[in-house]
Amino acid sequence: MKAEEAARKSIDAFNQHDAEAFAALYSDSATAYDPQYAEPLRGREAIQQDIEAFFRAFPDVQASISNVLTNGNGVAFEVTVNGTHQGPLVTPTGDIPPTHQRIELRGGRFIRVDAEGRIIECNRYYDLAGIMVQLGLA
């Protein structure tokens, strides 16, 4: 599996709210960098727990990919995510109760895969402050 295929499969699993399938695309020792965490997520299990929590917070969430760029074992793409905050949103400083507000999040992801096509590194970039404004928290 090549990098772009892994990226597209991750968004397909995301849109199906299949945390297990999403996490299965990552290597056991994968690292995911996310602006809300001071330290990266390390390992498939941590990545699965993170996405499960996100699905609980936004049970209707959907994503789409645009502007895909590939280079060897890497892929970069823009992503647009839409959903309604209907469950507790887990953050490093505590859970945010449901606001029932809709968000539209635009961001970028940079993914590297190993020889087997498993994601070994994922860098997520998005406007965290913008999400807080959309949720009515800032």
N, C-alpha and C positions, 0 to 999 in steps of 0.2 A: 504494500500500500504506500502510495506516495503522499507527500505532505498535503497537497490540495485535497486529495481524497479523504485523508484523516480529518481535515478541517470541515469538509462538507458532512461527513458522517457524524462529527461531533454536534453540528447544528441540527442534523436530522434527529439524533437522540435527544437533544435539548428540546426540540419542538414536540417530541413524543413524551416528554417528561420522564424519560427512561434513564435514571441516574446510574444504574448498573451498566447499561450499554455505553453511556457517556464515559464513565470511568474506565471501562474496559479498553478504550482507545489509548489510554495512557500507560506508560511503562510502570512497573512496580516502584521505581525510584524517581518518577517524574517530579518536576518542580513547576509550580504555577505561581506567578507573581501577579498580585492584585492590589490596586491602590488603597483598598480599605484595610489591608493587613500590613503591619510593620515588618513581619517576617513572611517569606513565601510559604505556600502550602507545599508540603513535602510528602510524596507518595500517593499512590492511587487511592488508598482508603481516605486520606484527608481530602482529596479532590472530590471523591464521591460524597462524603459528608457535607462538604460545602455546597455542592449542587443540590443535594436533597433539601438542605435548609432553604436555599433560594426558591425551589419549587413550592415549598410550604408557604413561603412569604408571597409568592406570585403564582398561584395555581393555574392561571390562564396565560402565562407568559409564552411568547412566541418570538422567534428571531429570524432575521434574513441577512444574507451575505451580499456584499457588493465590493467592487474594486479589489479583486483578488490578484496578488502578485506572488509568483513563485520563483524560488532560486534554490536549486539542488534539493537539499533535505529541509528546506524552510518554506513557509508560506506566511504572507501577511494579508489581512483583509479587514475591510470595514464591516461592522455588524450593527444592525438596528434591532433593539429589543423593546417590545411593548408588553405591558402587563398591568394588572391591578393588584395593589398591595392589600391582600386579604388575610394574611397570616403574620405571625411575628417575624420581623426581619432581624436576623442574627447579625450583630456587629461586634467588633472587639470591645466596645464599651458597654455592651448590654443589648438586650432585645428591644426593638422598636415595635410597639403594638400596631395592629392594622390601622391604616388611615383611610382605606377604601378609595385611595386616589390612583388614577392611572398614570403611568410613566411611559415616556418614550426616551430610550437611552441609545445614543450613538457612540460608538467607540471603535477601537481597533484591537486586533489580536495578532500576535506574532507567534508562530508555532514552529518548533523544530522536531523532526522525527528521527528515529534510529533506523538501522538497516532493515528491520522488520516492519517499519511503518508505524510503530507505536510513538505516541507523543512523549518526548522526553523533557520538553520545556515549553511553557506557554506564558506569554506576557500579555496581560490584559490592560488596556488603557481605556478609561472612560471618565466622564465628568461626575465625580462623586458629589460635589456641591450641587450640581444641577439636579441630581436625583433628590437630594434633601429639599430643594425648593419645590420640585414637583409634588413631593409628598406633604408639603405644607409645614415642614419642620425647620425651615430657615427663611 
